[in-house]
Amino acid sequence: MPTALLRQVASTFDRAIVSEAGRRPDVDLAREQHDRYAQALTGAGYDIDVIADDDAHPDCVFIEDTAIIIGSTAIITRPGASERRGEVGPVADVLETRFPLAPIEAPGTLDGGDVMVLDRTVFVGRSKRTNDSGIAQLAEVVGSEGLTVTAVPVQEVLHLKSAVLPVADAAVVVTPGTVDESLLSDLRILHESQHERHRFSALKLGSGDVLVTANAPETARMIADLGIAVIPIDVSEIQAADGGLTCMSILIEN
Ligand code: CIR
């Protein structure tokens, strides 16, 4: 059975890192939204494995950033935000029961939100959080698994998957102006509706269905028009802390 590894929302989530001063996320509502996200994954056939939250790490719900499964290996990241580095230990403890671990070492930094695996290519964002050393270390592991890496500089947003979201095996939704789209060769590219700029996020499930953010219905319709089943979900509080739908889980599809 496929497994989704999740991490509870910390009671300190209202102190999560945010890129722009403004509204802080509401912890209780974030917890409700996180429960509904877990229910959606259960409904899609995933076994849910939840790691306890850690109040010392307000951003710990964003478990995607701490580890990446590539082939038979779990890469344990070294998050670009130093205050998030303590999040990786409990995730590594769970993953090492199933995978050999490959930790990213200093001076490398790598956030899972920058890593997008499509077929045999691993696209990695060069971003505020992921540096060249992190990308080179990732490329070494990826190469040993028989895949290749394409680095994609990212501007305006936090991570590659803040702005480039897989919605099918070879199709992505891109926020215009955030990446050089010629680097996404061979992929079908749809553009986020300009009325919904930075609101669209998606999580492609093993079944092919796609969870989409409820506040981006025009973009969701573009995907539905491709014949893909979309499941809208409201994650306003997660988005208030710069997260999206990929960031709250690590999916293990075997
Ligand atoms: C951060 O700034 O690190 C968090 N507030 C948001 C991380 C979102 N991660 C993701 O989308 N993979």
Residues whose N, C-alpha, C, O or C-beta is under 5 A from the ligand:
A	BS01	CIR	A16 I17 V18 D59 F62 E64 D65 G113 A241 D242 G243 G244 C247
